[in-house]
Amino acid sequence: MIANHATYSERMKEASDIVESEPGNVREKMIFYVEHVAKYKNVDYLVNKVIKQQSLVQIYNLDIIIPACFIIFFIAGLCLYALTKLCKCVIRRHCSGSKGLKKE
């Protein structure tokens, strides 16, 4: 197994040490914010007020995504409809042309 191989286990340990020693470590961030809240009590400035004023439709850009999806599905439907009509037309011409020929 790969995890038991010496080279891979050394590389995994090294990568783990790098992640844990990063200044952006999750544990350090959590400690910072907990201490910050305990010290200053009011941390309203950390909240994104613009997002709190928007609806879910605006936050997730659904007001753009939903109409775009409808337009794409409509165009795809038109293309499929045109393709089926074209195939039916080709099949009719091919089938009607072979029936009219007589063998001599």
C-alpha positions in Angstrom: 0.0 0.0 0.0 1.2 3.5 -0.8 0.8 4.8 2.8 3.2 2.1 4.0 5.9 3.0 1.5 8.8 4.9 3.2 9.2 7.6 0.6 5.5 8.4 0.5 5.1 8.4 4.2 8.1 10.9 4.5 6.5 13.2 1.9 3.1 13.0 3.6 4.7 13.9 7.0 6.6 16.8 5.4 3.4 18.1 3.7 1.5 17.8 6.9 4.2 19.7 8.8 4.1 22.5 6.2 0.3 22.8 6.4 0.4 22.9 10.2 3.2 25.5 10.3 1.5 27.8 7.8 0.6 31.2 9.2 -2.9 30.7 7.8 -3.4 27.7 10.0 -7.1 27.1 10.9 -6.3 26.6 14.6 -4.4 29.9 14.7 -7.2 31.7 12.9 -9.8 30.4 15.3 -7.7 31.4 18.3 -7.2 34.9 16.9 -10.9 35.5 16.3 -11.9 34.0 19.7 -9.4 36.3 21.4 -10.4 39.2 19.3 -14.1 38.8 20.1 -13.3 38.4 23.8 -11.2 41.5 23.8 -13.4 43.9 21.8 -16.9 42.4 22.4 -18.4 44.2 19.4 -17.3 42.7 16.0 -20.1 44.0 13.8 -17.5 45.3 11.3 -16.5 41.6 10.5 -20.0 40.9 9.1 -20.5 41.6 5.4 -23.4 44.0 5.5 -23.9 44.1 1.7 -24.7 40.3 1.7 -27.1 40.7 4.6 -29.1 43.1 2.5 -29.3 40.9 -0.6 -31.7 38.1 -1.2 -30.6 34.5 -1.9 -31.3 35.1 -5.5 -28.9 37.9 -5.7 -26.2 36.3 -3.5 -26.0 33.2 -5.7 -26.5 35.1 -9.0 -29.7 33.2 -9.7 -31.2 36.3 -11.3 -28.6 35.8 -14.1 -28.1 32.0 -14.1 -31.8 31.0 -14.3 -32.6 33.1 -17.4 -29.4 32.1 -19.1 -30.3 28.4 -18.5 -33.8 29.0 -20.0 -32.3 30.6 -23.1 -29.7 27.8 -23.5 -32.4 25.1 -23.1 -34.7 26.9 -25.5 -32.0 27.2 -28.2 -31.0 23.5 -27.6 -34.7 22.5 -28.0 -35.0 24.5 -31.2 -31.9 22.8 -32.6 -33.2 19.3 -31.7 -36.5 20.1 -33.2 -34.9 21.3 -36.4 -32.6 18.3 -36.5 -35.5 15.8 -36.1 -37.4 17.6 -38.9 -34.3 17.5 -41.1 -33.9 13.7 -40.4 -37.5 13.0 -41.2 -37.3 14.9 -44.4 -34.1 13.0 -45.5 -35.6 9.7 -44.5 -38.8 10.4 -46.5 -36.9 11.4 -49.6 -34.6 8.4 -49.3 -37.5 5.9 -48.8 -39.7 7.4 -51.4 -36.9 7.4 -54.0 -36.2 3.7 -53.5 -39.9 2.7 -53.9 -40.3 4.4 -57.3 -37.5 2.4 -58.9 -38.4 -0.8 -60.8 -36.0 -3.6 -61.5 -35.8 -4.8 -65.0 
